[in-house]
């Protein structure tokens, strides 16, 4: 395993972490009263857009899963439209799952959907960038020993950490502490964000630590 590839992964992941931090700091210079807690829905939109844009740019620049097959312009357009549909379906699916786990069905619909968009940004969008609209490839990557590159291993770790972070973030909501960050869906979205950032940092470190045991084979 090449150390240079691990360094590229680490640099890309740290750039994502830095971008998320900027989304919480930079808007306050241009928007009076902007805070992650006080204007949480606005921050959710800003964070989702910035992280999505950066992930797409990094994928186009680094090309971690570059295919040697040439595709036509029509095929690229079709692939792009499928990715958009998959992302929207992911948002709807996450929204439904969140409601089934206890989120308000009618009240706070906007809050729940924007939280679902954030989760889709941290999970589904990365899969679409790296694997495309290929469900079989998604199943392969998230099966045991299914990763075929360090980028796919990183995808596994960041996706799992994001979902676990969102799940752990729900625990403080029913407690009677009456804190501002207990308002739906602040603690869950912050939990997902911290989980995603933790996954971005943990992934290259874990891969570097286990690089001698990791052997990726083409399937």
HELIX and SHEET records of a PDB file:
HELIX    1   1 UNK A    3  UNK A   25  1                                  23    
HELIX    2   2 UNK A   27  UNK A   30  1                                   4    
HELIX    3   3 UNK A   40  UNK A   62  1                                  23    
HELIX    4   4 UNK A   73  UNK A  100  1                                  28    
HELIX    5   5 UNK A  109  UNK A  122  1                                  14    
HELIX    6   6 UNK A  124  UNK A  131  1                                   8    
HELIX    7   7 UNK A  135  UNK A  141  1                                   7    
HELIX    8   8 UNK A  150  UNK A  169  1                                  20    
HELIX    9   9 UNK A  180  UNK A  182  5                                   3    
HELIX   10  10 UNK A  186  UNK A  209  1                                  24    
END                                                                             
